[in-house]
Amino acid sequence: MLWSMASLDEDKLKAIKSLEERLRKPVLAFSSLDVDPDNLKEDELIQIKELEDELGVALVAIHK
């Protein structure tokens, strides 16, 4: 299972903003993705790491 930033409708966003105001702290919302990471060969891992470094993001190869 992986997690990504949640897509929020206006009502959910308002509820989170209200909580942030009460807590006086930012709150992040995540949604789960039902996927499994794939097993990669060393050269595939190197390619992923190179692109992660170039793009400044984390990448995960998953099973189709």
Secondary structure by P-SEA (a helix, b strand, c coil): cccccccccaaaaaaaaaaaaaacbbbbbbbbbbbbbbbbcaaaaaaaaaaaaaacbbbbbbcc
